[in-house]
Amino acid sequence: MQTMFFHLEKGDELLFPTFFFTLSFTLFFTTIKFYLNYFFASLFYGILYPKTFFLKEKVLKLLIPLLTLLIIYENNVSSELTETDRLYISKILDKIHVAPLSPVRTYDEEITFIQKVEDSLIKYYPHVGAGIPLSQEREPKNLFYIGGGLCFDRSRVFEKFFKFSYFETRHLFLIRDYSKNNNNFTVFFRIQEIASHAVSELKTSRGWLAIGSNKPWVALDKSCNPLSMKQIKLAFDNNIVIHWLESPPFAYFWKGDTHFIYGLYSRHGKFYKPYNLIPDYNISKLLYNLTSN
């Protein structure tokens, strides 16, 4: 049994089959949606104009890939800051009594700021019922007025907050015990049966750092080095003990028996516009599933 105080060695690339499944799942739904519309439109057009139908059909077939890509793009969840985000982030900073972070800072200043923001946001915006209702926005403005939320609400606001403070961020969707069923993709659809969680990672000056969204916690080892979810899972898979600065809450979500997907916000598609059956995702963040860090 090895022990670890620092960053894990790079080079062991992790493969995430669920990323490909998520992308396939999205492509499947968008393509089916378009083909159904296309089928009924073609059928109706063919009945009315049988002589020109086949010529029109060839043109439409060329448009299918482009329209499918357009639908995928339209369902992409933006991670960019809006002017409204900036306004309400400033208001929340005033409320929680945390000073903005300068773009020129030390690693220690980064960690202090991250912990202050995390502690204060969870304190001032605690659990509220079932969180912000489905098919409603969950941005800093909404959290400010509603006064609380759940992991999927706060993680979104954390990511906007830290992006505002010059951090690169990425979203994580965790599924408990998923790795035990990684040959059975039906688990992805069992939304009510399989426990899931939403957390975030920030890129500090020393690397990616995972942070909690329900309890104040940051993934630091005893040497105060940051750890990402990929490093945590890699340690678990190789029986490497991580000597935490502080033990993680909800330990089952921070172990190797949890599967995770970067860039996926929900399986049901009701967190972000256009509020349909297509899962909520960010295409650029999904690509992190293909990298080793």
C-alpha positions as CSV (number, residue, x, y, z in Angstrom):
1,M,0.0,0.0,0.0
2,Q,1.5,3.3,-1.1
3,T,0.9,6.7,0.4
4,M,0.6,10.0,-1.2
5,F,1.1,13.6,0.0
6,F,1.6,15.3,-3.3
7,H,0.2,15.4,-6.9
8,L,-0.2,12.0,-8.6
9,E,2.2,11.4,-11.4
10,K,0.9,12.2,-14.9
11,G,0.8,9.8,-17.7
12,D,-1.9,7.4,-16.8
13,E,-4.7,8.5,-19.1
14,L,-8.2,7.8,-17.9
15,L,-10.8,6.7,-20.3
16,F,-14.4,7.6,-19.7
17,P,-16.8,5.5,-21.8
18,T,-19.7,7.5,-20.3
19,F,-18.5,10.6,-22.2
20,F,-19.0,8.8,-25.5
21,F,-22.3,7.5,-24.3
22,T,-23.4,11.0,-23.3
23,L,-22.5,12.4,-26.7
24,S,-24.2,9.5,-28.4
25,F,-27.2,10.0,-26.3
26,T,-27.4,13.7,-27.2
27,L,-26.9,12.9,-30.9
28,F,-29.5,10.2,-30.8
29,F,-32.2,12.5,-29.3
30,T,-31.4,15.5,-31.5
31,T,-31.3,13.3,-34.7
32,I,-34.6,11.5,-33.8
33,K,-36.3,14.8,-33.1
34,F,-35.2,16.1,-36.4
35,Y,-36.1,13.0,-38.4
36,L,-39.6,12.8,-36.9
37,N,-40.2,16.4,-38.0
38,Y,-38.6,15.6,-41.4
39,F,-40.7,12.4,-41.8
40,F,-44.0,14.1,-41.3
41,A,-43.1,17.1,-43.3
42,S,-41.9,14.9,-46.2
43,L,-45.0,12.8,-46.0
44,F,-47.2,15.8,-46.2
45,Y,-45.2,17.4,-49.0
46,G,-45.1,14.2,-51.0
47,I,-48.9,14.0,-50.9
48,L,-49.3,17.6,-52.1
49,Y,-46.4,17.8,-54.6
50,P,-45.5,14.2,-55.7
51,K,-43.6,15.4,-58.9
52,T,-41.1,17.6,-57.1
53,F,-40.9,15.6,-53.9
54,F,-37.8,13.5,-54.8
55,L,-35.8,16.6,-55.9
56,K,-36.6,18.3,-52.6
57,E,-35.8,15.2,-50.6
58,K,-32.2,15.2,-52.0
59,V,-31.7,18.8,-50.9
60,L,-33.1,18.0,-47.4
61,K,-30.8,15.1,-47.0
62,L,-27.8,17.4,-47.4
63,L,-29.2,19.6,-44.7
64,I,-29.8,16.9,-42.2
65,P,-26.2,16.8,-40.8
66,L,-26.0,20.6,-40.6
67,L,-29.4,20.9,-38.9
68,T,-28.4,18.2,-36.4
69,L,-25.2,20.1,-35.5
70,L,-27.3,23.2,-35.2
71,I,-29.6,21.5,-32.7
72,I,-26.7,20.3,-30.7
73,Y,-25.2,23.8,-30.6
74,E,-28.6,25.3,-29.6
75,N,-28.8,22.9,-26.6
76,N,-25.2,23.7,-25.5
77,V,-25.2,25.3,-22.0
78,S,-23.1,28.4,-22.0
79,S,-20.5,28.9,-19.3
80,E,-19.8,32.5,-20.2
81,L,-20.4,35.4,-17.8
82,T,-23.2,37.9,-18.6
83,E,-23.5,41.4,-17.4
84,T,-26.3,40.3,-15.2
85,D,-24.0,37.6,-13.7
86,R,-21.3,40.3,-13.0
87,L,-23.9,42.5,-11.3
88,Y,-25.3,39.9,-9.0
89,I,-21.9,38.3,-8.2
90,S,-20.8,41.8,-7.0
91,K,-24.0,42.0,-4.9
92,I,-23.4,38.5,-3.4
93,L,-19.8,39.4,-2.6
94,D,-21.0,42.4,-0.7
95,K,-23.6,40.3,1.2
96,I,-21.1,37.6,2.2
97,H,-18.4,40.2,3.0
98,V,-15.7,38.8,0.7
99,A,-13.4,41.1,-1.2
100,P,-12.9,40.4,-4.9
101,L,-9.7,38.5,-5.8
102,S,-7.0,40.3,-7.8
103,P,-5.8,38.6,-11.1
104,V,-2.3,38.9,-9.6
105,R,-2.2,36.7,-6.6
106,T,-0.3,33.9,-4.8
107,Y,-1.4,30.3,-4.5
108,D,-2.1,30.8,-0.8
109,E,-4.3,33.8,-1.6
110,E,-6.2,31.7,-4.1
111,I,-6.9,28.9,-1.6
112,T,-7.9,31.5,1.1
113,F,-10.3,33.1,-1.3
114,I,-11.8,29.8,-2.6
115,Q,-12.4,28.7,1.0
116,K,-14.0,32.0,2.0
117,V,-16.3,32.1,-1.0
118,E,-17.3,28.4,-0.5
119,D,-17.9,28.7,3.2
120,S,-19.9,31.9,2.9
121,L,-22.1,30.9,-0.1
122,I,-23.1,27.7,1.6
123,K,-23.8,29.6,4.8
124,Y,-25.8,32.4,3.2
125,Y,-27.5,30.2,0.5
126,P,-28.2,26.9,2.2
127,H,-30.3,23.9,1.1
128,V,-33.8,25.1,0.1
129,G,-36.4,22.4,-0.4
130,A,-35.8,20.6,-3.7
131,G,-33.6,23.5,-5.0
132,I,-34.5,25.9,-7.8
133,P,-37.5,24.3,-9.7
134,L,-36.9,22.6,-13.0
135,S,-37.3,24.6,-16.2
136,Q,-36.1,27.8,-14.4
137,E,-32.8,29.6,-14.6
138,R,-30.2,28.9,-11.9
139,E,-27.8,31.7,-12.2
140,P,-26.3,34.1,-9.6
141,K,-29.4,36.4,-9.9
142,N,-31.7,33.5,-9.1
143,L,-29.7,32.2,-6.2
144,F,-29.6,35.8,-4.8
145,Y,-33.4,36.2,-4.8
146,I,-34.4,32.6,-3.9
147,G,-31.9,32.5,-1.0
148,G,-30.6,29.0,-1.4
149,G,-30.6,25.8,-3.5
150,L,-29.1,22.4,-3.9
151,C,-25.7,21.1,-5.3
152,F,-26.7,21.6,-8.9
153,D,-27.7,25.2,-8.2
154,R,-24.7,26.2,-6.1
155,S,-22.1,24.5,-8.3
156,R,-23.3,26.6,-11.2
157,V,-23.0,29.8,-9.2
158,F,-19.6,28.7,-7.8
159,E,-18.3,28.3,-11.4
160,K,-19.6,31.7,-12.4
161,F,-18.2,33.2,-9.2
162,F,-14.7,31.8,-9.8
163,K,-14.7,32.6,-13.5
164,F,-15.5,36.2,-12.4
165,S,-12.3,35.9,-10.2
166,Y,-10.1,34.8,-13.1
167,F,-10.1,31.0,-12.5
168,E,-10.7,28.5,-15.3
169,T,-13.5,26.2,-14.2
170,R,-15.1,22.9,-15.1
171,H,-18.3,21.2,-14.1
172,L,-18.5,17.7,-12.7
173,F,-21.5,15.3,-12.7
174,L,-21.0,12.4,-10.2
175,I,-23.0,9.2,-10.2
176,R,-22.7,7.0,-7.1
177,D,-21.6,3.4,-7.6
178,Y,-21.8,3.8,-11.3
179,S,-18.5,2.1,-11.9
180,K,-20.0,-1.1,-10.6
181,N,-22.4,-1.0,-13.5
182,N,-20.3,0.4,-16.3
183,N,-21.5,-2.3,-18.7
184,N,-25.1,-1.3,-18.1
185,F,-25.9,2.1,-19.6
186,T,-29.5,1.9,-18.4
187,V,-28.3,3.3,-15.1
188,F,-27.9,6.6,-16.9
189,F,-31.6,6.8,-17.4
190,R,-32.6,5.7,-13.8
191,I,-32.7,9.3,-12.6
192,Q,-34.8,8.6,-9.5
193,E,-32.9,5.5,-8.5
194,I,-29.2,6.4,-8.8
195,A,-27.8,9.0,-6.5
196,S,-26.0,11.9,-8.3
197,H,-24.1,15.0,-7.3
198,A,-22.9,18.2,-8.9
199,V,-19.5,19.7,-8.0
200,S,-16.9,21.9,-9.6
201,E,-13.1,22.1,-10.3
202,L,-11.0,25.3,-10.4
203,K,-7.6,25.6,-12.0
204,T,-5.3,27.1,-9.4
205,S,-1.7,28.2,-10.0
206,R,-0.7,24.6,-8.9
207,G,-3.3,22.7,-10.9
208,W,-7.0,21.6,-10.8
209,L,-8.8,21.6,-7.5
210,A,-12.1,19.9,-6.8
211,I,-14.5,21.7,-4.4
212,G,-17.7,20.6,-2.7
213,S,-21.1,22.2,-3.2
214,N,-23.1,21.1,-0.2
215,K,-20.5,21.2,2.5
216,P,-17.5,23.5,2.7
217,W,-14.6,21.4,1.5
218,V,-11.7,21.6,-0.9
219,A,-9.6,18.7,-2.2
220,L,-6.2,19.5,-0.6
221,D,-3.7,16.9,0.7
222,K,-1.7,17.5,3.8
223,S,0.9,19.4,1.8
224,C,-1.9,21.7,0.6
225,N,-1.5,20.5,-3.0
226,P,-4.7,20.6,-5.1
227,L,-6.3,17.4,-6.3
228,S,-8.7,16.9,-9.2
229,M,-11.4,14.2,-9.4
230,K,-9.2,12.4,-12.0
231,Q,-6.3,12.3,-9.5
232,I,-8.6,11.1,-6.7
233,K,-10.0,8.3,-8.8
234,L,-6.5,7.3,-10.1
235,A,-5.3,7.1,-6.5
236,F,-8.3,4.9,-5.6
237,D,-7.8,2.6,-8.6
238,N,-4.1,2.1,-7.7
239,N,-4.7,1.6,-4.0
240,I,-2.8,4.9,-3.2
241,V,-3.9,6.5,0.1
242,I,-4.5,10.2,-0.1
243,H,-3.6,12.0,3.2
244,W,-6.2,14.7,3.2
245,L,-5.8,18.0,4.8
246,E,-9.5,17.5,5.7
247,S,-11.5,14.4,5.1
248,P,-14.1,14.8,2.4
249,P,-17.8,15.0,3.3
250,F,-20.1,12.5,1.5
251,A,-17.1,10.2,1.2
252,Y,-18.9,7.8,-1.3
253,F,-18.9,10.6,-3.9
254,W,-15.2,11.1,-3.5
255,K,-14.1,7.5,-4.0
256,G,-13.4,5.3,-7.0
257,D,-16.9,3.7,-6.9
258,T,-18.3,6.9,-8.2
259,H,-18.2,7.7,-11.9
260,F,-17.9,11.2,-13.1
261,I,-18.5,13.2,-16.3
262,Y,-17.1,16.6,-17.0
263,G,-19.4,19.0,-18.7
264,L,-22.7,17.2,-18.0
265,Y,-25.2,19.2,-15.9
266,S,-28.2,16.9,-16.0
267,R,-29.7,13.8,-17.5
268,H,-33.2,15.2,-17.9
269,G,-32.5,18.4,-19.8
270,K,-34.6,20.6,-17.4
271,F,-31.9,22.8,-15.8
272,Y,-31.1,25.0,-18.7
273,K,-32.8,26.3,-21.8
274,P,-34.4,25.2,-24.0
275,Y,-35.7,22.8,-21.3
276,N,-36.3,19.7,-23.4
277,L,-35.4,16.0,-23.1
278,I,-31.9,16.4,-24.3
279,P,-29.4,16.3,-21.4
280,D,-27.9,19.6,-20.3
281,Y,-24.2,19.7,-21.4
282,N,-21.4,22.0,-22.3
283,I,-19.5,20.8,-25.4
284,S,-16.1,22.3,-24.5
285,K,-16.2,20.9,-21.0
286,L,-17.2,17.4,-22.3
287,L,-13.8,17.3,-24.0
288,Y,-12.1,17.3,-20.6
289,N,-13.2,13.6,-20.4
290,L,-10.7,12.8,-23.1
291,T,-7.7,14.3,-21.3
292,S,-5.4,13.0,-18.6
293,N,-5.5,16.1,-16.4
